[in-house]
Amino acid sequence: RHGRLLGGVPSLYAEPPPCGRPLPRDDRQRFVDGVRRIRAHLKAGDCYQVNLARRIDVAAPGDPVDAWRRLRA
């Protein structure tokens, strides 16, 4: 299961490294408020497409640069 990613792209590890529980930086209400603001802008015609991003922290062992390199590969 973990040996392959994205339908045929081989992963670099047989098993994913252990990591902590994902913790969103913003609370749920702030996210909901953002969705409401976006919907108002869409309805007003200010824009036609919006990506609402959230930052999520995850504690993981190892070097973050190495993790970035694995994701990039």
PyMOL commands that set and color helices and strands:
alter all, ss='L'
color gray80, all
select helices_A, chain A and resi 28-44+64-72
alter helices_A, ss='H'
color red, helices_A
select strands_A, chain A and resi 4-5+9-10+23-24+56-57
alter strands_A, ss='S'
color yellow, strands_A
deselect
rebuild
show_as cartoon
